[in-house]
Amino acid sequence: MMKVIVGFHEAGQKAIAESSGELKIGWNLIWSQMRDLVVKITSMKFEMPRQSEAYFKQTFNDLHEEVLVAFKTLSEEK
């Protein structure tokens, strides 16, 4: 779970640092473009702890990949 949260923050910082000029990316743009993803990340805490370890690894790795793809897409669009 922490990998997803830290991955989102680091990808956001990288996107902000690498953007420039008129196409500057900021946290406001990230929030408006990725609101659904942020909700998914904050909803991780409601996963039932009775699930298997393999389930959690798969779920959180998939969400981490989704975060990375979303930031890559955002960076390419701008």
Buried (B, 14 or more C-beta within 10 A) or exposed (E): BEEBBEBBEEBBEEBBEEBEEEEEBEEEBBEEBBEEBEEBBEEBEEEEEEEEEEEBEEBBEEBBEBBEEBBEEBBEEB
